């Protein structure tokens, strides 16, 4: 496995993926992906060909000669070994990169208390560039090893710190949306900005990211949540998003106390979603984390605007915010991605988010709030194609349709570590996928590709 790219990329080679051109690739073996929400498509023995970072063919294994004529003779060929399969890269729709040092801390608190006691004091430390660089390198490396090929990152209120995260992501080859956080009220320890300063530095950050000239790294407008931004700042951020046609990310309806305070701060708004809508922040490029306690009117509004919800089941549970009914969101035609929400969530892995999504759905079913819980097929969809649809990137990533970018994972279910072994019995392909979802971890992910380039090779 480790010698697959030995001729061009060794395990210890440090590559600037912005400049490196990946060679054409042909991979033969089992392939799984989602083409719909309800069922994983399992392909037992296929050839997938990649050129210039894009999938140019997905054919039966007998079509090698035809594919070679298509991409030429200078390519790298890899045949998957027994127990391996290829699947799309995972999409993390909500992660706070600077919060990672706090993972596992403060889980005895509720959201607002946790923010003031743990999160804000930590985020203030990111004025220190050396501290920032150490944490951000670790977070990006680890999310890639866990199979996250696309991440939506919150940074901090500091422009230079946020630019550093963008530079690190670009250098390591991950696909990402990166937001400099906006806050001008209701914080602690003087961790907030004046309105004009917040807007000026945000626009400068947007231009800084554009100047990276990366097809993979994009800026995203990031008001922390309605409580931390007044009406004026929210409206001007909406105008900034419109000016540059940017994504927007924030939080919504995570916690009942948060909702109550939001409505006290914005008494002229009908509900939480209306706060963002009146500011021009609800668009088909808006992704809002949580949505645990959304009202029916809010579901209708979000659906009309094409706004997506990022389901963060781990943090919803550990911060005791509630159980989000994903089926209710999907039934109301709202796009849904999964998020790790570190450090409210305790894992950087979307595999963990899939498992917790399934557990949450089971809990709702047990409580009589759902007739039928989500299946592992649906959880896999949410982690891949569903996430791409939530980000309006389904024409670029999410599955292995010809013409899309090759963001992919080589999964090995025969690793001889940990408590799992698939060699004790014979399993079909979908059974291997089930075991990966319920039992797997980063040790099962042997290679990670983003836009056809190997960013992890174990």
HELIX and SHEET records of a PDB file:
HELIX    1   1 UNK A   61  UNK A   63  5                                   3    
HELIX    2   2 UNK A   64  UNK A   71  1                                   8    
HELIX    3   3 UNK A   97  UNK A  102  5                                   6    
HELIX    4   4 UNK A  111  UNK A  114  1                                   4    
HELIX    5   5 UNK A  115  UNK A  119  3                                   5    
HELIX    6   6 UNK A  120  UNK A  124  1                                   5    
HELIX    7   7 UNK A  125  UNK A  127  5                                   3    
HELIX    8   8 UNK A  129  UNK A  145  1                                  17    
HELIX    9   9 UNK A  159  UNK A  172  1                                  14    
HELIX   10  10 UNK A  195  UNK A  211  1                                  17    
HELIX   11  11 UNK A  226  UNK A  228  5                                   3    
HELIX   12  12 UNK A  231  UNK A  244  1                                  14    
HELIX   13  13 UNK A  256  UNK A  265  1                                  10    
HELIX   14  14 UNK A  272  UNK A  278  1                                   7    
HELIX   15  15 UNK A  296  UNK A  305  1                                  10    
HELIX   16  16 UNK A  313  UNK A  318  1                                   6    
HELIX   17  17 UNK A  326  UNK A  331  1                                   6    
HELIX   18  18 UNK A  350  UNK A  366  1                                  17    
HELIX   19  19 UNK A  376  UNK A  383  1                                   8    
HELIX   20  20 UNK A  385  UNK A  390  1                                   6    
HELIX   21  21 UNK A  429  UNK A  439  1                                  11    
HELIX   22  22 UNK A  442  UNK A  444  5                                   3    
SHEET    1   A 4 UNK A  54  UNK A  60  0                                        
SHEET    2   A 4 UNK A  40  UNK A  51 -1                                        
SHEET    3   A 4 UNK A  24  UNK A  34 -1                                        
SHEET    4   A 4 UNK A  75  UNK A  79  1                                        
SHEET    1   B 7 UNK A  54  UNK A  60  0                                        
SHEET    2   B 7 UNK A  40  UNK A  51 -1                                        
SHEET    3   B 7 UNK A  24  UNK A  34 -1                                        
SHEET    4   B 7 UNK A  84  UNK A  88  1                                        
SHEET    5   B 7 UNK A 408  UNK A 412 -1                                        
SHEET    6   B 7 UNK A 445  UNK A 450 -1                                        
SHEET    7   B 7 UNK A 453  UNK A 457 -1                                        
SHEET    1   C 5 UNK A  90  UNK A  96  0                                        
SHEET    2   C 5 UNK A 148  UNK A 154  1                                        
SHEET    3   C 5 UNK A 175  UNK A 179  1                                        
SHEET    4   C 5 UNK A 217  UNK A 223  1                                        
SHEET    5   C 5 UNK A 181  UNK A 182  1                                        
SHEET    1   D 8 UNK A  90  UNK A  96  0                                        
SHEET    2   D 8 UNK A 148  UNK A 154  1                                        
SHEET    3   D 8 UNK A 175  UNK A 179  1                                        
SHEET    4   D 8 UNK A 217  UNK A 223  1                                        
SHEET    5   D 8 UNK A 247  UNK A 252  1                                        
SHEET    6   D 8 UNK A 286  UNK A 290  1                                        
SHEET    7   D 8 UNK A 308  UNK A 311  1                                        
SHEET    8   D 8 UNK A 336  UNK A 338  1                                        
END                                                                             
